[in-house]
Amino acid sequence: MHVIMLSWEYPPRVVGGIARHVEDLAKALVRQGVDVDVITCAHDRANEEEDDEGVKVFRVPFQNPSPPDFITWVLQMNLNLLERGIERAAMGADLVHAHDWVVAYSAKVLKHAFNIPLVGTIHATEYGRNWGLHNDLQRYISNVEWWLGFEAWRVICCSEHMRKELSWIFQLPGDKLCIIPNGVEPSGFAVPPTEDLEAFRSQWAAPDEKMIFYIGRLVHEKGVHVLLDAFSKVLAYRHNTKLVIAGKGPATPYLKERAQVLGIYNRVFFAGFVDDSTRNKLYKCSDVAVVPSLYEPFGITALEAMASGTPVVVSDVGGLGEVIRHGITGMKCYAGNPSSLADNILTLLADERLCDGIRANASGDVRTKFNWDIIAEDTSEVYDEVHREYRASPWAVTRPRWISQVQEVVPLEYSRYLTHDTV
């Protein structure tokens, strides 16, 4: 099966969690025997075309007039994606897989132009991120999310929480929704044995200090302000504790000011953006990792901590509550409750035996439940099911009117893909 995967981010272009998800899923699908093209945005530090462990990656340059706003940028990006998407689809594509609303426009065009089914993965919703829709931009984005769900043959979501959210917000029928969790590749969080972790840790905390670690975007929905309030209580009980916050975002100035107001600024290290190597070493050096989100469809950073062997405290919200088993693979606190978060952090800092058990159980879950090969197998089964239904439908034999004209200019070896009587 030949799948065209559309995503607005793919490493080294990393905006949020979609980049890692698409990369790991695409590579795992290739290992399952699926032919995967990823069409994405260009990046200064990456080639326009690349074979990434079997995944054919096409990075499309953004050669347009400077857009006046984000929505215009999105539309221009989709037009650029189509330049390469049409070329790859004409060579024979069985299915289009769109990741989130940002690429819905180009995915819909490829679906109808080539009469091939569309699968969509909705990673989060505008409604959920903002606790409602409060302006025209948010309503527009939510409408595009609904549109992607409408156009898709199947919609993949990452948790039972997201399944309920999509059913409620967009009224998507139950037989259209599939739950396939996110995964993590443990080898991606390994630290070479030659690394001097003691020397590295000394850059962030003193030898006698416990270290708490957060990594992620600095936006309201990630709950970092709740973590700062909780850390104030942690320091009241364990003054020799350091909090490292890695990441950037629009909330950075507010969070720094909040730390000063709380009188804990000298105990908080705002690290900014960190590369993968630094991230991995920070996980290894930390005593506790924290994911204090107020909204989280899944929470892949919790998996990162589990894969790194770092005990994690998460908010019992969204998919996080499904990933973590309290007291077994991590600790769960009440979302938005600084006191509850602090109590769980203090519990881990005081109980090394509990931490050892959590590390062992978390490692088992990473291997057996959140393994990319298992996830790719489930995804491939969705592709096969969609394609069986497609082949049995009247839509499969509907011939696009433009194909007869294209056959005259497409090389002979590709022309067989331009008719559906061989599907």
CORQUIHU-V980120 format. One record per residue. N is the residue number from 0. RES is the residue in one small letter. SS is DSSP state (hx for helix, st for strand, lp for the rest). PHI is phi in degrees with one decimal (999 if undefined). NEAR is the number of other C-alpha atoms within 10 Angstrom. Layout:
# CORQUIHU-V980120
n=N res=RES ss=SS phi=PHI near=NEAR
n=N res=RES ss=SS phi=PHI near=NEAR
This chain:
# CORQUIHU-V980120
n=0 res=m ss=lp phi=999 near=14
n=1 res=h ss=st phi=-106.4 near=17
n=2 res=v ss=st phi=-116.5 near=23
n=3 res=i ss=st phi=-98.6 near=24
n=4 res=m ss=st phi=-105.6 near=23
n=5 res=l ss=st phi=-109.0 near=29
n=6 res=s ss=lp phi=-152.0 near=24
n=7 res=w ss=lp phi=-82.2 near=25
n=8 res=e ss=lp phi=-141.5 near=24
n=9 res=y ss=st phi=-158.5 near=25
n=10 res=p ss=lp phi=-51.2 near=15
n=11 res=p ss=lp phi=-82.8 near=13
n=12 res=r ss=st phi=-79.9 near=17
n=13 res=v ss=lp phi=-125.5 near=13
n=14 res=v ss=lp phi=-101.8 near=13
n=15 res=g ss=lp phi=-143.9 near=12
n=16 res=g ss=lp phi=-83.2 near=17
n=17 res=i ss=hx phi=-64.5 near=19
n=18 res=a ss=hx phi=-56.9 near=20
n=19 res=r ss=hx phi=-65.8 near=22
n=20 res=h ss=hx phi=-60.1 near=19
n=21 res=v ss=hx phi=-64.7 near=19
n=22 res=e ss=hx phi=-60.8 near=18
n=23 res=d ss=hx phi=-67.9 near=19
n=24 res=l ss=hx phi=-65.7 near=22
n=25 res=a ss=hx phi=-61.2 near=27
n=26 res=k ss=hx phi=-65.3 near=21
n=27 res=a ss=hx phi=-67.8 near=23
n=28 res=l ss=hx phi=-64.1 near=24
n=29 res=v ss=hx phi=-60.8 near=18
n=30 res=r ss=hx phi=-64.6 near=16
n=31 res=q ss=lp phi=-84.2 near=14
n=32 res=g ss=lp phi=97.6 near=12
n=33 res=v ss=lp phi=-86.5 near=19
n=34 res=d ss=st phi=-87.7 near=19
n=35 res=v ss=st phi=-116.8 near=22
n=36 res=d ss=st phi=-104.8 near=25
n=37 res=v ss=st phi=-108.0 near=25
n=38 res=i ss=st phi=-111.1 near=27
n=39 res=t ss=st phi=-148.5 near=28
n=40 res=c ss=st phi=-79.0 near=21
n=41 res=a ss=lp phi=-69.8 near=20
n=42 res=h ss=lp phi=-143.7 near=18
n=43 res=d ss=lp phi=-59.8 near=9
n=44 res=r ss=lp phi=-100.6 near=9
n=45 res=a ss=lp phi=-141.7 near=12
n=46 res=n ss=lp phi=-72.0 near=13
n=47 res=e ss=lp phi=-67.1 near=16
n=48 res=e ss=st phi=-127.2 near=14
n=49 res=e ss=st phi=-155.3 near=14
n=50 res=d ss=st phi=-98.0 near=11
n=51 res=d ss=st phi=-104.5 near=12
n=52 res=e ss=lp phi=54.4 near=11
n=53 res=g ss=lp phi=96.6 near=18
n=54 res=v ss=st phi=-83.1 near=20
n=55 res=k ss=st phi=-86.1 near=19
n=56 res=v ss=st phi=-104.0 near=21
n=57 res=f ss=st phi=-120.6 near=22
n=58 res=r ss=st phi=-101.4 near=23
n=59 res=v ss=st phi=-95.3 near=22
n=60 res=p ss=lp phi=-63.5 near=15
n=61 res=f ss=lp phi=-99.0 near=17
n=62 res=q ss=lp phi=-112.8 near=9
n=63 res=n ss=lp phi=-139.6 near=11
n=64 res=p ss=lp phi=-58.3 near=8
n=65 res=s ss=lp phi=-61.1 near=10
n=66 res=p ss=lp phi=-73.6 near=12
n=67 res=p ss=lp phi=-80.0 near=8
n=68 res=d ss=lp phi=-156.7 near=8
n=69 res=f ss=hx phi=-65.8 near=10
n=70 res=i ss=hx phi=-64.4 near=14
n=71 res=t ss=hx phi=-62.3 near=12
n=72 res=w ss=hx phi=-58.7 near=16
n=73 res=v ss=hx phi=-61.1 near=18
n=74 res=l ss=hx phi=-65.5 near=17
n=75 res=q ss=hx phi=-63.7 near=18
n=76 res=m ss=hx phi=-61.0 near=23
n=77 res=n ss=hx phi=-64.7 near=25
n=78 res=l ss=hx phi=-62.7 near=18
n=79 res=n ss=hx phi=-66.9 near=21
n=80 res=l ss=hx phi=-61.2 near=26
n=81 res=l ss=hx phi=-65.9 near=21
n=82 res=e ss=hx phi=-55.3 near=13
n=83 res=r ss=hx phi=-85.5 near=15
n=84 res=g ss=hx phi=-62.2 near=27
n=85 res=i ss=hx phi=-64.6 near=16
n=86 res=e ss=hx phi=-61.3 near=11
n=87 res=r ss=hx phi=-71.9 near=17
n=88 res=a ss=hx phi=-67.2 near=24
n=89 res=a ss=hx phi=-66.1 near=20
n=90 res=m ss=lp phi=-81.8 near=16
n=91 res=g ss=lp phi=111.1 near=20
n=92 res=a ss=lp phi=-124.9 near=24
n=93 res=d ss=lp phi=-93.3 near=22
n=94 res=l ss=st phi=-165.0 near=26
n=95 res=v ss=st phi=-111.6 near=26
n=96 res=h ss=st phi=-120.8 near=27
n=97 res=a ss=st phi=-102.7 near=26
n=98 res=h ss=st phi=-105.9 near=25
n=99 res=d ss=lp phi=75.4 near=21
n=100 res=w ss=hx phi=-65.6 near=27
n=101 res=v ss=hx phi=-61.7 near=21
n=102 res=v ss=hx phi=-111.0 near=25
n=103 res=a ss=hx phi=-63.2 near=26
n=104 res=y ss=hx phi=-64.1 near=20
n=105 res=s ss=hx phi=-67.9 near=22
n=106 res=a ss=hx phi=-63.7 near=32
n=107 res=k ss=hx phi=-66.5 near=19
n=108 res=v ss=hx phi=-63.7 near=16
n=109 res=l ss=hx phi=-63.1 near=22
n=110 res=k ss=hx phi=-58.7 near=20
n=111 res=h ss=hx phi=-80.6 near=13
n=112 res=a ss=hx phi=-69.6 near=17
n=113 res=f ss=hx phi=-110.4 near=24
n=114 res=n ss=lp phi=52.2 near=21
n=115 res=i ss=lp phi=-123.3 near=22
n=116 res=p ss=st phi=-70.7 near=27
n=117 res=l ss=st phi=-117.9 near=28
n=118 res=v ss=st phi=-112.1 near=26
n=119 res=g ss=st phi=-118.3 near=28
n=120 res=t ss=st phi=-110.1 near=22
n=121 res=i ss=lp phi=-103.6 near=22
n=122 res=h ss=lp phi=-82.7 near=20
n=123 res=a ss=lp phi=-163.9 near=20
n=124 res=t ss=lp phi=-120.8 near=22
n=125 res=e ss=hx phi=-62.8 near=19
n=126 res=y ss=hx phi=-61.7 near=16
n=127 res=g ss=hx phi=-68.1 near=20
n=128 res=r ss=hx phi=-62.0 near=17
n=129 res=n ss=hx phi=-112.3 near=13
n=130 res=w ss=lp phi=54.1 near=12
n=131 res=g ss=lp phi=123.4 near=13
n=132 res=l ss=lp phi=-115.2 near=16
n=133 res=h ss=lp phi=-115.3 near=10
n=134 res=n ss=lp phi=-152.3 near=8
n=135 res=d ss=hx phi=-65.3 near=9
n=136 res=l ss=hx phi=-63.4 near=13
n=137 res=q ss=hx phi=-64.3 near=17
n=138 res=r ss=hx phi=-66.4 near=15
n=139 res=y ss=hx phi=-64.7 near=14
n=140 res=i ss=hx phi=-60.5 near=18
n=141 res=s ss=hx phi=-63.3 near=21
n=142 res=n ss=hx phi=-64.6 near=15
n=143 res=v ss=hx phi=-67.9 near=19
n=144 res=e ss=hx phi=-60.3 near=22
n=145 res=w ss=hx phi=-61.4 near=20
n=146 res=w ss=hx phi=-60.8 near=16
n=147 res=l ss=hx phi=-61.8 near=27
n=148 res=g ss=hx phi=-63.6 near=28
n=149 res=f ss=hx phi=-67.9 near=17
n=150 res=e ss=hx phi=-74.9 near=18
n=151 res=a ss=lp phi=-75.4 near=23
n=152 res=w ss=lp phi=-73.5 near=20
n=153 res=r ss=st phi=-135.6 near=22
n=154 res=v ss=st phi=-118.6 near=26
n=155 res=i ss=st phi=-96.1 near=24
n=156 res=c ss=st phi=-131.0 near=25
n=157 res=c ss=lp phi=-98.7 near=21
n=158 res=s ss=lp phi=-158.8 near=23
n=159 res=e ss=hx phi=-63.0 near=18
n=160 res=h ss=hx phi=-58.3 near=19
n=161 res=m ss=hx phi=-68.1 near=24
n=162 res=r ss=hx phi=-59.6 near=20
n=163 res=k ss=hx phi=-65.6 near=16
n=164 res=e ss=hx phi=-64.5 near=20
n=165 res=l ss=hx phi=-68.6 near=24
n=166 res=s ss=hx phi=-64.9 near=14
n=167 res=w ss=hx phi=-78.0 near=11
n=168 res=i ss=hx phi=-73.3 near=13
n=169 res=f ss=hx phi=-107.9 near=16
n=170 res=q ss=lp phi=56.8 near=13
n=171 res=l ss=lp phi=-71.2 near=18
n=172 res=p ss=lp phi=-66.5 near=12
n=173 res=g ss=hx phi=-60.9 near=12
n=174 res=d ss=hx phi=-77.5 near=9
n=175 res=k ss=hx phi=-93.9 near=15
n=176 res=l ss=st phi=-98.5 near=21
n=177 res=c ss=st phi=-125.8 near=19
n=178 res=i ss=st phi=-101.5 near=17
n=179 res=i ss=lp phi=-132.4 near=19
n=180 res=p ss=lp phi=-68.9 near=22
n=181 res=n ss=lp phi=-73.7 near=24
n=182 res=g ss=lp phi=-136.6 near=24
n=183 res=v ss=lp phi=-146.5 near=25
n=184 res=e ss=lp phi=-103.7 near=18
n=185 res=p ss=hx phi=-55.2 near=19
n=186 res=s ss=hx phi=-63.2 near=9
n=187 res=g ss=hx phi=-73.3 near=13
n=188 res=f ss=hx phi=-119.5 near=20
n=189 res=a ss=lp phi=-75.0 near=15
n=190 res=v ss=lp phi=-113.4 near=18
n=191 res=p ss=lp phi=-55.3 near=10
n=192 res=p ss=lp phi=-63.3 near=7
n=193 res=t ss=lp phi=-77.3 near=6
n=194 res=e ss=lp phi=-69.2 near=10
n=195 res=d ss=lp phi=-90.4 near=11
n=196 res=l ss=hx phi=-68.7 near=15
n=197 res=e ss=hx phi=-64.1 near=10
n=198 res=a ss=hx phi=-67.7 near=10
n=199 res=f ss=hx phi=-63.5 near=14
n=200 res=r ss=hx phi=-63.5 near=17
n=201 res=s ss=lp phi=-65.0 near=12
n=202 res=q ss=lp phi=-75.1 near=8
n=203 res=w ss=lp phi=-114.8 near=19
n=204 res=a ss=lp phi=-153.4 near=22
n=205 res=a ss=lp phi=-75.1 near=13
n=206 res=p ss=lp phi=-57.3 near=12
n=207 res=d ss=lp phi=-89.7 near=8
n=208 res=e ss=lp phi=-95.1 near=16
n=209 res=k ss=st phi=-78.7 near=18
n=210 res=m ss=st phi=-123.2 near=23
n=211 res=i ss=st phi=-109.4 near=24
n=212 res=f ss=st phi=-128.0 near=23
n=213 res=y ss=st phi=-125.4 near=24
n=214 res=i ss=st phi=-137.3 near=24
n=215 res=g ss=lp phi=156.9 near=19
n=216 res=r ss=lp phi=-68.6 near=23
n=217 res=l ss=lp phi=-95.8 near=22
n=218 res=v ss=lp phi=-132.7 near=18
n=219 res=h ss=hx phi=-56.9 near=18
n=220 res=e ss=hx phi=-64.4 near=18
n=221 res=k ss=hx phi=-81.9 near=20
n=222 res=g ss=lp phi=71.3 near=21
n=223 res=v ss=hx phi=-67.1 near=26
n=224 res=h ss=hx phi=-62.9 near=23
n=225 res=v ss=hx phi=-67.1 near=20
n=226 res=l ss=hx phi=-62.4 near=24
n=227 res=l ss=hx phi=-62.8 near=23
n=228 res=d ss=hx phi=-62.8 near=19
n=229 res=a ss=hx phi=-66.1 near=22
n=230 res=f ss=hx phi=-64.9 near=29
n=231 res=s ss=hx phi=-59.7 near=20
n=232 res=k ss=hx phi=-72.0 near=18
n=233 res=v ss=hx phi=-57.3 near=23
n=234 res=l ss=hx phi=-65.2 near=16
n=235 res=a ss=hx phi=-66.3 near=9
n=236 res=y ss=hx phi=-102.7 near=12
n=237 res=r ss=lp phi=-136.6 near=16
n=238 res=h ss=lp phi=-69.4 near=13
n=239 res=n ss=lp phi=-89.7 near=16
n=240 res=t ss=st phi=-132.9 near=20
n=241 res=k ss=st phi=-122.0 near=24
n=242 res=l ss=st phi=-110.2 near=26
n=243 res=v ss=st phi=-107.9 near=21
n=244 res=i ss=st phi=-113.4 near=23
n=245 res=a ss=st phi=-108.4 near=21
n=246 res=g ss=lp phi=132.7 near=18
n=247 res=k ss=lp phi=-140.1 near=17
n=248 res=g ss=lp phi=164.2 near=13
n=249 res=p ss=lp phi=-65.6 near=11
n=250 res=a ss=lp phi=-85.2 near=14
n=251 res=t ss=hx phi=-55.5 near=17
n=252 res=p ss=hx phi=-58.9 near=10
n=253 res=y ss=hx phi=-61.6 near=13
n=254 res=l ss=hx phi=-65.4 near=19
n=255 res=k ss=hx phi=-65.1 near=17
n=256 res=e ss=hx phi=-64.7 near=12
n=257 res=r ss=hx phi=-62.1 near=16
n=258 res=a ss=hx phi=-63.2 near=19
n=259 res=q ss=hx phi=-68.7 near=13
n=260 res=v ss=hx phi=-62.0 near=10
n=261 res=l ss=hx phi=-75.6 near=12
n=262 res=g ss=lp phi=76.2 near=11
n=263 res=i ss=lp phi=-119.9 near=18
n=264 res=y ss=hx phi=-59.6 near=17
n=265 res=n ss=hx phi=-73.5 near=10
n=266 res=r ss=hx phi=-106.8 near=18
n=267 res=v ss=st phi=-116.4 near=20
n=268 res=f ss=st phi=-109.4 near=16
n=269 res=f ss=st phi=-85.3 near=17
n=270 res=a ss=st phi=-85.8 near=13
n=271 res=g ss=st phi=70.5 near=16
n=272 res=f ss=lp phi=-68.5 near=16
n=273 res=v ss=lp phi=-123.4 near=14
n=274 res=d ss=lp phi=-77.9 near=9
n=275 res=d ss=hx phi=-62.6 near=11
n=276 res=s ss=hx phi=-63.1 near=13
n=277 res=t ss=hx phi=-65.9 near=14
n=278 res=r ss=hx phi=-55.9 near=18
n=279 res=n ss=hx phi=-61.9 near=18
n=280 res=k ss=hx phi=-69.7 near=20
n=281 res=l ss=hx phi=-64.7 near=26
n=282 res=y ss=hx phi=-58.7 near=27
n=283 res=k ss=hx phi=-64.4 near=20
n=284 res=c ss=hx phi=-86.5 near=22
n=285 res=s ss=lp phi=-86.1 near=23
n=286 res=d ss=lp phi=-84.7 near=22
n=287 res=v ss=st phi=-145.2 near=25
n=288 res=a ss=st phi=-105.7 near=29
n=289 res=v ss=st phi=-131.3 near=26
n=290 res=v ss=st phi=-126.4 near=28
n=291 res=p ss=lp phi=-93.3 near=30
n=292 res=s ss=lp phi=-58.1 near=26
n=293 res=l ss=lp phi=-92.6 near=22
n=294 res=y ss=lp phi=-141.5 near=24
n=295 res=e ss=lp phi=-156.4 near=24
n=296 res=p ss=lp phi=-58.8 near=25
n=297 res=f ss=lp phi=-139.0 near=25
n=298 res=g ss=lp phi=98.8 near=24
n=299 res=i ss=hx phi=-68.1 near=22
n=300 res=t ss=hx phi=-65.8 near=20
n=301 res=a ss=hx phi=-65.0 near=24
n=302 res=l ss=hx phi=-65.1 near=26
n=303 res=e ss=hx phi=-60.9 near=23
n=304 res=a ss=hx phi=-63.3 near=31
n=305 res=m ss=hx phi=-61.6 near=28
n=306 res=a ss=hx phi=-67.7 near=26
n=307 res=s ss=hx phi=-85.9 near=24
n=308 res=g ss=lp phi=80.7 near=25
n=309 res=t ss=lp phi=-105.3 near=28
n=310 res=p ss=lp phi=-58.0 near=29
n=311 res=v ss=st phi=-124.8 near=31
n=312 res=v ss=st phi=-112.6 near=27
n=313 res=v ss=st phi=-126.8 near=27
n=314 res=s ss=st phi=-74.7 near=28
n=315 res=d ss=lp phi=-81.8 near=24
n=316 res=v ss=lp phi=-143.7 near=22
n=317 res=g ss=lp phi=54.7 near=22
n=318 res=g ss=lp phi=-70.4 near=21
n=319 res=l ss=hx phi=-57.7 near=27
n=320 res=g ss=hx phi=-65.5 near=21
n=321 res=e ss=hx phi=-88.8 near=16
n=322 res=v ss=hx phi=-72.9 near=24
n=323 res=i ss=lp phi=-97.3 near=24
n=324 res=r ss=lp phi=-102.0 near=15
n=325 res=h ss=st phi=-60.0 near=16
n=326 res=g ss=lp phi=77.6 near=16
n=327 res=i ss=lp phi=-115.2 near=15
n=328 res=t ss=lp phi=-113.3 near=25
n=329 res=g ss=st phi=167.6 near=28
n=330 res=m ss=st phi=-122.1 near=23
n=331 res=k ss=st phi=-119.9 near=25
n=332 res=c ss=st phi=-119.5 near=23
n=333 res=y ss=lp phi=-69.5 near=16
n=334 res=a ss=lp phi=-63.4 near=19
n=335 res=g ss=lp phi=73.8 near=22
n=336 res=n ss=lp phi=-112.8 near=17
n=337 res=p ss=hx phi=-60.1 near=22
n=338 res=s ss=hx phi=-65.9 near=19
n=339 res=s ss=hx phi=-64.2 near=16
n=340 res=l ss=hx phi=-62.9 near=28
n=341 res=a ss=hx phi=-62.1 near=23
n=342 res=d ss=hx phi=-60.2 near=16
n=343 res=n ss=hx phi=-71.2 near=23
n=344 res=i ss=hx phi=-62.7 near=26
n=345 res=l ss=hx phi=-63.4 near=18
n=346 res=t ss=hx phi=-60.8 near=13
n=347 res=l ss=hx phi=-68.1 near=21
n=348 res=l ss=hx phi=-64.0 near=20
n=349 res=a ss=hx phi=-96.5 near=12
n=350 res=d ss=lp phi=-130.7 near=10
n=351 res=e ss=hx phi=-69.2 near=12
n=352 res=r ss=hx phi=-64.7 near=9
n=353 res=l ss=hx phi=-62.1 near=17
n=354 res=c ss=hx phi=-62.0 near=24
n=355 res=d ss=hx phi=-62.2 near=14
n=356 res=g ss=hx phi=-65.3 near=15
n=357 res=i ss=hx phi=-63.6 near=25
n=358 res=r ss=hx phi=-58.8 near=21
n=359 res=a ss=hx phi=-65.8 near=15
n=360 res=n ss=hx phi=-68.1 near=18
n=361 res=a ss=hx phi=-64.5 near=27
n=362 res=s ss=hx phi=-62.1 near=20
n=363 res=g ss=hx phi=-64.7 near=15
n=364 res=d ss=hx phi=-65.8 near=17
n=365 res=v ss=hx phi=-61.2 near=20
n=366 res=r ss=hx phi=-73.2 near=17
n=367 res=t ss=hx phi=-105.0 near=10
n=368 res=k ss=lp phi=-114.5 near=15
n=369 res=f ss=lp phi=-117.4 near=21
n=370 res=n ss=lp phi=-89.4 near=18
n=371 res=w ss=hx phi=-64.7 near=25
n=372 res=d ss=hx phi=-66.3 near=20
n=373 res=i ss=hx phi=-66.8 near=19
n=374 res=i ss=hx phi=-64.3 near=20
n=375 res=a ss=hx phi=-64.9 near=23
n=376 res=e ss=hx phi=-62.8 near=16
n=377 res=d ss=hx phi=-64.9 near=17
n=378 res=t ss=hx phi=-65.8 near=19
n=379 res=s ss=hx phi=-61.7 near=17
n=380 res=e ss=hx phi=-65.1 near=12
n=381 res=v ss=hx phi=-63.4 near=18
n=382 res=y ss=hx phi=-56.0 near=23
n=383 res=d ss=hx phi=-62.9 near=15
n=384 res=e ss=hx phi=-64.4 near=12
n=385 res=v ss=hx phi=-62.1 near=17
n=386 res=h ss=hx phi=-70.5 near=21
n=387 res=r ss=hx phi=-63.0 near=11
n=388 res=e ss=hx phi=-65.7 near=12
n=389 res=y ss=hx phi=-61.6 near=20
n=390 res=r ss=hx phi=-64.1 near=15
n=391 res=a ss=lp phi=-86.5 near=10
n=392 res=s ss=lp phi=-97.8 near=11
n=393 res=p ss=hx phi=-61.2 near=8
n=394 res=w ss=hx phi=-63.5 near=13
n=395 res=a ss=hx phi=-66.3 near=18
n=396 res=v ss=hx phi=-103.0 near=16
n=397 res=t ss=lp phi=-78.2 near=13
n=398 res=r ss=lp phi=-92.9 near=16
n=399 res=p ss=lp phi=-57.5 near=14
n=400 res=r ss=lp phi=-64.7 near=9
n=401 res=w ss=lp phi=-84.6 near=11
n=402 res=i ss=hx phi=-65.4 near=16
n=403 res=s ss=hx phi=-60.2 near=13
n=404 res=q ss=hx phi=-73.6 near=9
n=405 res=v ss=hx phi=-69.3 near=13
n=406 res=q ss=lp phi=-57.2 near=17
n=407 res=e ss=lp phi=-72.5 near=10
n=408 res=v ss=lp phi=-113.9 near=9
n=409 res=v ss=lp phi=-80.1 near=16
n=410 res=p ss=lp phi=-53.2 near=11
n=411 res=l ss=hx phi=-56.1 near=10
n=412 res=e ss=hx phi=-67.3 near=8
n=413 res=y ss=hx phi=-101.0 near=12
n=414 res=s ss=hx phi=-64.7 near=18
n=415 res=r ss=hx phi=-65.8 near=17
n=416 res=y ss=hx phi=-77.9 near=19
n=417 res=l ss=hx phi=-92.1 near=24
n=418 res=t ss=lp phi=-125.3 near=18
n=419 res=h ss=lp phi=-100.4 near=17
n=420 res=d ss=lp phi=-75.2 near=11
n=421 res=t ss=lp phi=-102.9 near=8
n=422 res=v ss=lp phi=-69.1 near=13
